[in-house]
Amino acid sequence: MKTGIRLFFQSTFVFLSLSAIQPLLAQVTVQNPPQNRYSLRQAIDIALQNNLDVRQSGLQVQGAELQLRQARLNRLPSASGFATQNFSSGRNINPFTNEFVEQGIRSNNFQLSGNATLFNGFALQNTIKQNDLFLQSNQQSLRATQNTVALTVVQNYLDVLTNEEQLEIARRQVEVSRGQVERTQRLVNAGTLPEANLYDLRAQQANDELTVVNTQNNVNLAKLRLLQAMNLPGYNPASSIEIERIPLEDPTLEPYPNSLQQIFETALQSMPEIRAAELRVQSDAVGVTVAKAGLMPTLSVSGALNTLYSSVGAQRLFEDGTRRIPQTIIFQGVPQQIFIEEVNFRGEPYTFFEQLSNNLNRSLSLNLQIPIFGRFQARNRITNATITQKSSEIAADNARLTLRQNIETAYTNMLAGLNRFRATQVQVQSLELAFRAAESRLNAGAINSVDYNIAKNNLDRARANLVQAKYDYIFRTKILDFYQNKPLNF
């Protein structure tokens, strides 16, 4: 008993402790084609991989991780570059002399700027904290989704086992009825019993065979539900798949060791859906602090580098020899010609990179922005963040209420299952004695086949009810163990 079911809890806690979903889970296509035989661990593994809610929760975790990463990167300075290439013709302005020129101009403008926030009311730091809590909340939500999927698979798996065990009981009853018909046939042929007894027993055999058919249908439906919980296509006949049997012994009839209040208090500390709701409240509370930062001044520093190039830019001059320029002067009333030497210059435009170097401009500024009136946008953001926080608090209270109600229901079902199992166990023991007595009396001719069939039908129903009660009680006790985060063993 313990060896088989332990596989479930080993696989359950491996997968329910995952903090993030693998990217493969985000694929929509089914990854596992139906096979012929499944263990409980395989069923849980496949369900966790294929379940769409798990995939959706995994994507939400990835989105929260991205938000946290961006919030951390927002603390870094920002930098940007700017470049232009301009062409113009006709009447233009020389960018170096600011004079009008009648020629085409080709120019470039380059700029590199950066900005860093020094203080903004601690909004950057609090945003990181808010997104970190939001990520943890999504991770806990993922675990809660995985818990739900795993428990659904376990319940469907146990349903298959329950119906298969009932099917075995029904088949054994058919064998008993068939043997009784063969024995009665011999007695009728020998003239010991009336033929009416044979008709009654044959009718009972037909009823038992119908029970086998109905129970087999229940097995197929249970297998189909298991396939659907694993998100596997059920187009193949469900009867073609098998599951590994888990030998379950009859549970002990000792009272459950913990009270309902103890279970609830433990569950508040361990259930991921509660932890997710509490982390969401904390995240939204930090969000209110982030919104309040909008009322505080912002201090930042910025810097820039600018330069430009123009095809009609300034030119540098070089000496290019001298020349004699004749001049006429009047000396003592007599005109005389003299020569003045003048240095010749030739101009060459600066190269592209020389212009960029010569025109380089640097700037650094410290900026202080003080909010005075912003149409109440900051205060409205604070109000909206506060509403969001209160909404998460209500959601957390609702999660605790739902958990308490679920535990109350599970505990009540456990008690009902225990009482039902005790009563059914006693009933089966009594009806087995009654059936053996009826069988002996029938063989001795002391009763007719009608009385025998009544005793047999009563025992058949009681045995089927005992199987159902056993699996139901075991599952209810394991649900309570699950709420307490206990190592679960059958």
C-alpha positions as CSV (number, residue, x, y, z in Angstrom):
1,M,0.0,0.0,0.0
2,K,2.7,2.5,1.1
3,T,5.0,1.8,-1.8
4,G,2.5,2.5,-4.6
5,I,0.9,5.7,-3.3
6,R,4.2,7.2,-2.2
7,L,5.0,7.6,-5.9
8,F,2.2,10.2,-6.0
9,F,3.5,12.3,-3.2
10,Q,7.1,12.1,-4.3
11,S,6.1,13.5,-7.7
12,T,3.6,15.9,-6.3
13,F,6.1,17.7,-4.1
14,V,8.7,17.8,-6.8
15,F,6.4,19.6,-9.1
16,L,4.5,21.7,-6.6
17,S,7.8,23.2,-5.3
18,L,8.7,24.7,-8.7
19,S,9.2,28.5,-8.5
20,A,9.0,29.1,-12.2
21,I,7.6,27.3,-15.2
22,Q,9.8,26.2,-18.0
23,P,9.3,28.0,-21.4
24,L,8.3,24.6,-22.9
25,L,5.1,24.7,-20.9
26,A,4.1,27.8,-22.8
27,Q,3.6,25.7,-25.9
28,V,0.0,25.0,-26.7
29,T,0.4,21.7,-28.5
30,V,0.1,18.5,-26.5
31,Q,3.6,17.1,-25.9
32,N,2.8,13.5,-24.9
33,P,0.9,11.2,-27.1
34,P,-1.3,8.6,-25.4
35,Q,0.5,5.5,-24.3
36,N,-0.7,2.1,-23.1
37,R,0.2,2.3,-19.4
38,Y,0.5,5.2,-16.9
39,S,1.8,5.3,-13.4
40,L,0.5,7.9,-11.0
41,R,3.8,9.8,-11.3
42,Q,3.6,9.8,-15.1
43,A,0.1,11.1,-15.0
44,I,1.0,14.0,-12.7
45,D,4.1,14.8,-14.8
46,I,2.1,14.9,-18.0
47,A,-0.8,16.9,-16.5
48,L,1.6,19.5,-15.1
49,Q,3.3,19.8,-18.5
50,N,0.1,20.0,-20.6
51,N,-2.3,21.9,-18.4
52,L,-3.2,25.2,-19.9
53,D,-3.7,26.9,-16.6
54,V,-0.2,25.9,-15.5
55,R,1.2,27.3,-18.8
56,Q,-0.7,30.5,-18.4
57,S,0.6,30.9,-14.8
58,G,4.1,30.2,-16.1
59,L,3.8,33.0,-18.6
60,Q,2.6,35.3,-15.9
61,V,5.7,34.4,-13.8
62,Q,7.9,35.2,-16.8
63,G,6.1,38.6,-17.3
64,A,6.7,39.4,-13.6
65,E,10.4,38.5,-13.9
66,L,10.7,40.8,-16.9
67,Q,9.0,43.7,-14.9
68,L,11.4,43.2,-12.0
69,R,14.4,43.1,-14.4
70,Q,13.3,46.4,-16.0
71,A,12.7,48.0,-12.7
72,R,16.3,47.3,-11.7
73,L,17.6,48.5,-15.0
74,N,15.7,51.8,-14.5
75,R,18.3,52.8,-11.9
76,L,20.9,53.1,-14.6
77,P,21.6,56.3,-16.6
78,S,20.0,56.7,-20.0
79,A,22.0,57.7,-23.1
80,S,21.0,58.5,-26.6
81,G,22.7,59.6,-29.8
82,F,21.4,61.9,-32.5
83,A,22.7,62.5,-36.1
84,T,21.4,64.4,-39.1
85,Q,22.4,64.8,-42.7
86,N,21.0,67.9,-44.5
87,F,21.1,69.1,-48.1
88,S,19.9,72.5,-49.2
89,S,20.3,74.8,-52.2
90,G,19.6,78.4,-53.1
91,R,19.7,81.1,-50.5
92,N,21.1,79.7,-47.3
93,I,22.8,80.8,-44.1
94,N,26.4,79.9,-43.5
95,P,26.4,78.3,-40.1
96,F,29.8,79.6,-39.3
97,T,29.4,83.3,-40.3
98,N,25.6,83.5,-40.2
99,E,25.8,85.3,-43.5
100,F,23.5,84.6,-46.5
101,V,25.1,82.7,-49.3
102,E,23.8,81.7,-52.7
103,Q,25.1,78.1,-53.0
104,G,24.1,74.6,-52.0
105,I,25.1,73.5,-48.5
106,R,25.6,70.0,-47.1
107,S,25.8,69.8,-43.3
108,N,25.8,67.3,-40.5
109,N,24.8,67.6,-36.9
110,F,25.8,65.1,-34.2
111,Q,24.7,64.9,-30.5
112,L,25.3,62.5,-27.7
113,S,23.3,63.1,-24.5
114,G,22.7,61.3,-21.2
115,N,20.6,61.6,-18.1
116,A,20.6,60.1,-14.6
117,T,18.1,60.4,-11.8
118,L,19.6,61.3,-8.5
119,F,16.4,61.4,-6.4
120,N,12.7,61.0,-7.2
121,G,11.2,60.2,-3.9
122,F,12.6,56.7,-3.7
123,A,10.2,55.7,-6.5
124,L,12.9,53.6,-8.3
125,Q,13.8,51.6,-5.2
126,N,10.2,51.1,-4.1
127,T,9.2,50.0,-7.7
128,I,11.9,47.3,-7.5
129,K,10.5,46.1,-4.1
130,Q,6.9,46.2,-5.5
131,N,7.8,44.1,-8.6
132,D,9.8,41.7,-6.5
133,L,6.8,41.0,-4.2
134,F,4.6,40.8,-7.3
135,L,7.0,38.1,-8.8
136,Q,6.9,36.1,-5.6
137,S,3.1,36.3,-5.6
138,N,2.9,35.0,-9.2
139,Q,5.3,32.2,-8.3
140,Q,3.0,31.1,-5.4
141,S,0.0,31.3,-7.7
142,L,1.8,29.0,-10.0
143,R,2.4,26.5,-7.2
144,A,-1.3,26.8,-6.2
145,T,-2.3,26.0,-9.8
146,Q,0.0,23.0,-9.9
147,N,-1.5,21.8,-6.6
148,T,-5.0,21.9,-8.0
149,V,-3.9,20.1,-11.2
150,A,-2.1,17.4,-9.2
151,L,-5.0,16.8,-6.8
152,T,-7.4,16.5,-9.7
153,V,-5.2,13.9,-11.3
154,V,-5.0,12.0,-8.1
155,Q,-8.7,12.0,-7.6
156,N,-9.3,10.8,-11.2
157,Y,-6.6,8.2,-10.8
158,L,-8.2,6.8,-7.6
159,D,-11.6,6.9,-9.4
160,V,-10.2,4.5,-12.0
161,L,-8.8,2.2,-9.3
162,T,-12.1,2.3,-7.5
163,N,-14.1,1.3,-10.6
164,E,-11.5,-1.3,-11.6
165,E,-11.8,-2.9,-8.2
166,Q,-15.6,-2.8,-8.4
167,L,-15.3,-4.4,-11.8
168,E,-13.3,-7.3,-10.3
169,I,-15.9,-7.8,-7.7
170,A,-18.6,-7.8,-10.4
171,R,-16.7,-10.4,-12.4
172,R,-16.2,-12.6,-9.4
173,Q,-20.0,-12.4,-8.7
174,V,-20.6,-13.5,-12.3
175,E,-18.4,-16.6,-11.7
176,V,-20.3,-17.4,-8.6
177,S,-23.6,-17.1,-10.4
178,R,-22.3,-19.1,-13.3
179,G,-21.2,-21.9,-10.9
180,Q,-24.5,-21.8,-9.1
181,V,-26.4,-22.1,-12.5
182,E,-24.2,-25.1,-13.5
183,R,-24.8,-26.8,-10.2
184,T,-28.6,-26.1,-10.3
185,Q,-28.7,-27.4,-13.9
186,R,-27.3,-30.7,-12.8
187,L,-29.8,-30.9,-10.0
188,V,-32.7,-30.1,-12.3
189,N,-31.5,-32.7,-14.8
190,A,-31.4,-35.2,-12.0
191,G,-35.0,-34.1,-10.9
192,T,-33.9,-33.0,-7.5
193,L,-34.9,-29.3,-8.0
194,P,-37.7,-27.7,-9.9
195,E,-36.8,-26.0,-13.2
196,A,-38.1,-22.7,-11.8
197,N,-35.0,-22.4,-9.6
198,L,-32.8,-22.6,-12.7
199,Y,-34.7,-19.8,-14.3
200,D,-34.3,-17.5,-11.3
201,L,-30.5,-18.2,-11.2
202,R,-30.1,-17.6,-14.9
203,A,-31.9,-14.3,-14.4
204,Q,-29.5,-13.5,-11.6
205,Q,-26.5,-14.4,-13.8
206,A,-27.8,-12.1,-16.5
207,N,-28.2,-9.3,-14.0
208,D,-24.6,-9.9,-12.8
209,E,-23.3,-9.8,-16.4
210,L,-25.2,-6.5,-16.9
211,T,-23.5,-5.2,-13.8
212,V,-20.1,-6.1,-15.3
213,V,-21.0,-4.2,-18.5
214,N,-22.1,-1.1,-16.5
215,T,-19.1,-1.2,-14.3
216,Q,-16.8,-1.5,-17.3
217,N,-18.4,1.6,-18.8
218,N,-17.7,3.4,-15.5
219,V,-14.1,2.3,-15.8
220,N,-13.9,3.7,-19.3
221,L,-15.4,7.0,-18.3
222,A,-13.0,7.2,-15.3
223,K,-10.1,6.6,-17.6
224,L,-11.4,9.2,-20.0
225,R,-11.6,11.8,-17.2
226,L,-8.1,10.9,-16.2
227,L,-6.9,11.5,-19.8
228,Q,-8.7,14.8,-19.9
229,A,-7.1,15.8,-16.6
230,M,-3.8,15.1,-18.3
231,N,-4.9,17.1,-21.3
232,L,-4.4,14.1,-23.6
233,P,-6.7,13.4,-26.5
234,G,-9.4,10.7,-25.8
235,Y,-10.0,9.7,-29.4
236,N,-8.5,6.3,-28.6
237,P,-10.8,4.0,-26.7
238,A,-10.3,4.6,-23.0
239,S,-10.3,0.9,-22.4
240,S,-7.1,0.6,-24.3
241,I,-5.0,2.3,-21.6
242,E,-4.0,0.9,-18.3
243,I,-2.8,2.4,-15.0
244,E,-0.5,0.9,-12.5
245,R,-2.3,-0.6,-9.5
246,I,-1.7,0.8,-6.1
247,P,-2.2,-1.8,-3.4
248,L,-4.3,0.0,-0.8
249,E,-5.0,-1.8,2.4
250,D,-8.0,-1.0,4.5
251,P,-7.4,2.2,6.4
252,T,-7.2,2.3,10.1
253,L,-10.3,3.4,12.0
254,E,-8.5,5.6,14.4
255,P,-9.7,9.2,14.7
256,Y,-7.9,11.8,12.7
257,P,-5.1,13.2,14.9
258,N,-5.6,16.9,14.3
259,S,-8.6,19.1,14.9
260,L,-10.2,21.3,12.3
261,Q,-8.7,24.5,13.9
262,Q,-5.2,23.0,13.9
263,I,-5.5,22.1,10.3
264,F,-6.6,25.5,9.4
265,E,-3.9,27.3,11.3
266,T,-1.2,25.1,9.6
267,A,-2.7,25.6,6.2
268,L,-2.6,29.4,6.6
269,Q,1.2,29.1,6.8
270,S,1.7,26.6,4.0
271,M,-0.9,27.0,1.3
272,P,0.6,28.8,-1.7
273,E,-2.7,30.5,-2.6
274,I,-2.7,32.2,0.8
275,R,0.9,33.2,0.5
276,A,0.2,34.6,-3.0
277,A,-2.7,36.7,-1.7
278,E,-0.6,38.1,1.1
279,L,2.3,38.9,-1.2
280,R,0.0,40.7,-3.5
281,V,-1.3,42.9,-0.6
282,Q,2.3,43.7,0.3
283,S,3.1,44.5,-3.3
284,D,0.1,46.8,-3.6
285,A,1.0,48.5,-0.3
286,V,4.4,49.4,-1.8
287,G,2.6,50.6,-4.9
288,V,0.9,53.3,-2.7
289,T,4.4,54.5,-1.6
290,V,5.5,54.6,-5.2
291,A,2.5,56.7,-6.1
292,K,3.2,59.1,-3.3
293,A,6.6,59.8,-4.8
294,G,4.9,61.7,-7.5
295,L,4.3,64.5,-4.9
296,M,8.1,64.9,-4.2
297,P,10.7,66.8,-6.2
298,T,12.9,65.1,-8.7
299,L,16.6,65.8,-9.0
300,S,18.5,64.7,-12.0
301,V,21.8,65.4,-13.9
302,S,22.1,65.5,-17.6
303,G,24.9,66.1,-20.1
304,A,25.4,66.5,-23.8
305,L,28.1,66.6,-26.5
306,N,27.3,68.5,-29.7
307,T,29.2,69.1,-32.9
308,L,28.5,69.9,-36.6
309,Y,30.0,70.0,-40.1
310,S,29.2,72.2,-43.0
311,S,30.4,72.2,-46.6
312,V,30.6,76.1,-46.5
313,G,32.4,76.1,-43.1
314,A,35.3,78.2,-42.1
315,Q,38.6,78.0,-44.0
316,R,42.1,78.1,-42.7
317,L,44.6,80.5,-44.5
318,F,48.2,79.8,-45.7
319,E,50.8,82.3,-47.0
320,D,51.3,82.1,-50.7
321,G,54.2,84.4,-51.5
322,T,54.0,88.2,-51.9
323,R,53.1,90.7,-54.5
324,R,54.0,94.3,-55.3
325,I,51.1,96.7,-55.4
326,P,51.9,100.1,-57.1
327,Q,50.8,103.2,-55.2
328,T,50.9,106.9,-56.3
329,I,51.8,109.5,-53.7
330,I,52.4,113.3,-53.8
331,F,55.7,114.3,-52.4
332,Q,56.5,118.0,-52.4
333,G,53.9,118.6,-55.0
334,V,55.4,116.0,-57.3
335,P,53.5,112.7,-57.9
336,Q,55.7,109.7,-57.3
337,Q,55.0,106.0,-57.7
338,I,56.0,103.5,-55.0
339,F,55.4,99.8,-54.5
340,I,54.0,98.1,-51.5
341,E,54.6,94.4,-50.8
342,E,51.6,92.4,-49.6
343,V,51.5,88.8,-48.5
344,N,49.2,86.6,-50.5
345,F,47.0,84.1,-48.6
346,R,45.1,81.0,-49.9
347,G,42.3,79.4,-48.1
348,E,41.6,75.6,-47.6
349,P,38.5,74.3,-45.9
350,Y,38.8,72.3,-42.7
351,T,38.3,68.6,-43.2
352,F,35.3,66.8,-41.9
353,F,36.8,65.5,-38.7
354,E,38.6,68.8,-38.1
355,Q,35.3,70.6,-38.1
356,L,33.8,68.1,-35.8
357,S,36.7,68.6,-33.4
358,N,36.7,72.4,-33.6
359,N,32.9,72.7,-33.2
360,L,32.6,70.3,-30.2
361,N,30.4,71.7,-27.5
362,R,30.0,70.2,-24.0
363,S,27.3,70.8,-21.5
364,L,26.4,69.6,-18.0
365,S,23.3,70.5,-16.0
366,L,21.7,69.7,-12.7
367,N,17.9,69.7,-12.9
368,L,15.4,70.1,-10.1
369,Q,11.8,69.5,-10.9
370,I,9.3,70.6,-8.2
371,P,5.6,69.6,-8.7
372,I,3.3,72.5,-8.0
373,F,0.1,71.7,-9.8
374,G,-0.4,68.7,-12.1
375,R,-4.2,68.7,-12.4
376,F,-4.3,66.3,-9.4
377,Q,-2.9,63.4,-11.4
378,A,-0.4,62.4,-8.7
379,R,-3.1,62.4,-6.0
380,N,-5.5,60.5,-8.1
381,R,-2.7,57.9,-8.7
382,I,-2.3,57.6,-4.9
383,T,-6.1,57.1,-4.5
384,N,-6.1,54.5,-7.3
385,A,-3.2,52.7,-5.7
386,T,-4.9,52.7,-2.3
387,I,-8.1,51.3,-3.9
388,T,-6.0,48.5,-5.5
389,Q,-4.4,47.7,-2.1
390,K,-7.8,47.5,-0.4
391,S,-9.1,45.3,-3.2
392,S,-6.1,42.9,-2.7
393,E,-6.8,42.9,1.1
394,I,-10.4,41.8,0.4
395,A,-9.1,39.2,-2.0
396,A,-6.7,37.9,0.7
397,D,-9.5,37.7,3.2
398,N,-11.6,35.9,0.6
399,A,-8.8,33.4,0.0
400,R,-8.6,32.7,3.8
401,L,-12.4,32.3,3.9
402,T,-12.4,29.9,1.0
403,L,-9.5,27.9,2.5
404,R,-11.4,27.7,5.8
405,Q,-14.6,26.6,4.1
406,N,-12.7,24.0,2.0
407,I,-11.0,22.6,5.1
408,E,-14.4,22.5,6.9
409,T,-15.9,20.7,4.0
410,A,-13.0,18.3,3.7
411,Y,-13.0,17.6,7.5
412,T,-16.7,16.9,7.5
413,N,-16.4,14.7,4.4
414,M,-13.6,12.8,6.2
415,L,-15.7,12.2,9.2
416,A,-18.6,11.1,7.0
417,G,-16.3,8.9,5.0
418,L,-15.0,7.3,8.2
419,N,-18.5,6.6,9.5
420,R,-19.5,5.3,6.2
421,F,-16.5,3.0,5.9
422,R,-17.0,1.7,9.4
423,A,-20.7,1.0,8.8
424,T,-20.1,-0.6,5.4
425,Q,-17.4,-2.8,6.7
426,V,-19.7,-4.1,9.4
427,Q,-22.4,-4.5,6.8
428,V,-20.2,-6.5,4.5
429,Q,-19.1,-8.8,7.3
430,S,-22.7,-9.5,8.3
431,L,-23.9,-10.0,4.7
432,E,-21.0,-12.4,4.0
433,L,-22.2,-14.6,6.8
434,A,-25.8,-14.2,5.6
435,F,-24.8,-15.1,2.0
436,R,-22.8,-18.2,3.1
437,A,-25.8,-19.3,5.1
438,A,-28.1,-18.7,2.2
439,E,-25.8,-20.6,-0.1
440,S,-25.7,-23.6,2.2
441,R,-29.4,-23.6,2.6
442,L,-29.9,-23.3,-1.1
443,N,-27.6,-26.3,-1.7
444,A,-29.6,-28.2,0.9
445,G,-32.9,-27.2,-0.7
446,A,-34.0,-25.3,2.4
447,I,-34.7,-22.0,0.5
448,N,-35.6,-21.1,-3.0
449,S,-33.4,-19.2,-5.6
450,V,-35.3,-15.9,-4.9
451,D,-34.1,-15.8,-1.3
452,Y,-30.6,-16.8,-2.4
453,N,-30.6,-14.0,-5.1
454,I,-31.7,-11.4,-2.5
455,A,-28.8,-12.4,-0.2
456,K,-26.3,-12.3,-3.0
457,N,-27.5,-8.9,-4.4
458,N,-27.3,-7.4,-0.9
459,L,-23.7,-8.7,-0.5
460,D,-22.7,-7.4,-4.0
461,R,-24.0,-4.0,-3.3
462,A,-22.3,-3.8,0.1
463,R,-19.0,-4.9,-1.4
464,A,-19.2,-2.3,-4.1
465,N,-20.1,0.3,-1.5
466,L,-17.2,-0.8,0.7
467,V,-14.7,-0.2,-2.1
468,Q,-16.1,3.2,-2.8
469,A,-16.1,4.1,0.9
470,K,-12.5,2.9,1.3
471,Y,-11.1,5.0,-1.6
472,D,-13.2,8.0,-0.6
473,Y,-12.1,8.0,3.0
474,I,-8.4,7.5,2.0
475,F,-8.6,10.5,-0.4
476,R,-10.3,12.7,2.2
477,T,-7.6,12.0,4.8
478,K,-4.9,12.8,2.3
479,I,-6.6,16.0,1.4
480,L,-6.3,17.1,5.1
481,D,-2.7,16.0,5.2
482,F,-2.1,18.0,2.1
483,Y,-3.5,21.2,3.7
484,Q,-1.0,20.7,6.5
485,N,2.0,20.3,4.1
486,K,2.8,16.9,5.6
487,P,4.9,14.2,4.0
488,L,2.0,12.2,2.6
489,N,2.3,8.4,2.6
490,F,-0.3,5.7,2.2
